[in-house]
């Protein structure tokens, strides 16, 4: 348990992690980090009841005061940033800079939400009736259920939680069963802030450990009006159908199969750097990871040669190493899925560069792989779906229209990018005739979102939007209000309904 010394910084008793049947194992070497107890159905129902009671109190707290709670939470996270980042590295396998960057996202979204707490604007509407005025007003929604994936075990929850809190809602969090300790640590920080905050009711946020059944309880629960779920398309289909069946709301962030187009005018150094980070960073385990690369035929040979050299030089190893750039896959299932996809590509005539497992001294229980490049003449089934591993499928193209069509020719629609110095190509890519994704970038890769922009995608990516812009509206209900300040009652549309 000495490997978890960082938890002491956020108030954990390490002995509390030795009970329960839900195991946390480090992808670094496969060692057991701790065990936590799954939430029972009775405990779940009690948490939902407490959250409903907390909501009734929290919704009446002025929004700027709710923002103050989020501000204090962000400050607390900032104080604990090194320990929280260390825990992400231990439980997810992210290298140090990426783990620290994730915790920084938590801090940044708190800053964003604090400002938002004074900007929950509605509209004034011109009434057709004399001495009437109309308003559009946004009201707190209720309890928000948040289901998160392993790859961003803190940031994605906070993208939702910070906005939901300033909007006046209570929280229920079902984290990935692969990352219970990061969830425990971050939620412990929030609990300590809530406990010391005069206006924050008990039960305002609850953590629900478990696997699929807990997610199903949330999806089917009419007491939870909004479910924000991040994960696979398969999971999203299941959750979406269940929530829609009870007329609830969903905010879905699902699979990505992101592409980049390299044009004849692309700056080569910029392109290779953008490709390598987007495809190999986080061991290919981002929803915005670059998975398909379309290179103009005039640049194909040069770009591929540079990529081969870059991939051969990538430092793969323990994420605790100072020079490591690529850490381990999350588990054996991820490794096996990667190998199956590469075998499929070989069987279809693809040329596969790397992708093999690497032995890292003292880390025999971890699944370390060399990121793979796969040359393909045309798409195959494996390239049309998301394999959550560092595989980059590389294609040639002849015209920009052909490349844009290929970018759009998958069922996912999260992120996309174009590397060019040609203004007309850039504008075409960003136009209605260009990328059909929720995110479209020029001269950067598809990964690396900032909280200032709404994050999410189209098609089988689910259509949800988190952070940035007006995404706060997802966590509120809209109400149109009409006030008659006269002594008469004119009716809309000139209707006459006179009575004695």
C-alpha positions, 0 to 999 in steps of 0.5 A: 500500500505504500504506492498509494501514499499520495492518497494521504494528502486528500484525507484517506485512511489507507486501511479503508481500501483493503475491503470490498470486492471491486479491485483497482489494479495499476496498469503499470505493473498489474499490482493491486492498489486497493479494493472498494465496496460496490454500492448496494441497491438499498444504498443507491436508493438512499443516495438518490433520496438524499440528493433529492432533498439536497436539491430542494435546498440547493436550488434556492441558493443564489447562483453566484453563491453556488459558484463560490462553492465551485471556486473553493473546490477548484482551489482545493484541487489546486492544492492537491494537484500533485497527489491527484496527478500521481494517483491518475498515473498509478491507476490509469497509466498516464505519463506525468505531464498528461496526468497533471494536465488532466487535474489542471482541466478540473481546475480550469473548468471550476474557474469557468463555472465560477464566472458562469454562475453570474451569467445564466442569462435568459431572454426578454421577449416582446409580447403581442399583448399590450401591458404584458412582458415575456421572459425566458428563464432557466431553472435548476433541473434536479439530480444529475447522474454522471457516468464516466470512463476510465481514460479521463477519470477526473476531468470528464466528471468535473466538466459536468459536475462544476456546471451542474452545481452552479446551475443548482443541481445535485450530483450522483457519480458512477465512475468507471469500475477501472478507476475507483480510487481516482474517483474516491480521491477527487470526491473526497476533496469535494466532500470536504468543501461541501462540509465546510460550506454553510449553504451546501446541504448534505447529500449534494453529491454522492459517489456510486461504485459499481459496474453495469447494474449501477449504470442501469439503475441510473438510466432507469430512474425517473428521479434522475432527470439528466444522465450524462454518460461518457463511454462506448457507443454500445454503452450509449445505445443502452443508456440512451434507450433506457432514459428516452423510454422514461422521457428523461434527458441524456448528454452522451459523449461516445466513441470517436474515430478521428481523422486528419488530412495532410494537404500538399501545402502542409508544414511537415514538421508541424504535421509529424508532431501533430500526428504523433501526439494525437495518435500515440499520446495517452497510449491511444486511449483518448476519445479524440485520439487520431485513428485515421490519417489521409495524406496527399499522394504527393506527400505520402512517402515523405510523411510516412518515412518521418512517421516511421522514424518518430514512432521508432523513437517513442519512449515507451515505458513506465509512466513514472519515468521522467522521459516516458512518452507512452505508458501502458494500455489500461488492461489485457482486454485493451491489448487483445483488442489491439492485436485483433485489429492489427491481425485483421489489417494484415489479413486484408493486405495492410502493411503493419509497422510495430504494434508489438508488446514491449517488455519493460523491466519490473513491469511484467504485469503491464501491457506496454505496446509500440504504437502501430502504423498501418498502411491501407489502400482502402478502408477495412472493417477495423478502420471504420470502428474505434479500437481504444489503442494506439493504431493509426491507419494511413491512406493516400488521397488525390483530391481534397473533396475525396479526403473530406468524404473519407473523413466523413465516411464513418459512423462516428463524428467527434473530432477532425483536423486538416493540416494546410497553408491553403486558405481555401482548403481550410475554409472548405473543411470548416464549411457546411460542405466540410467536416461533419464532426463536432470538432474541426481543427486547422493545423493542430491535431484532433486531440487536446480540447480546451474547456472554453469550447463546447466538447462533443460530436455528432452521429454515433458520438451521441450529440452531447456537448460539455463545457464551453459555450452554452452547454450549461443549458443542458443542466437546466430547464427552460421556462417561458414566463408571461406577466400581465401588469394591466387590469384587463385580459387581452388574449393572444392571437386576438382571440375573442372570448367575452363572458358576462 
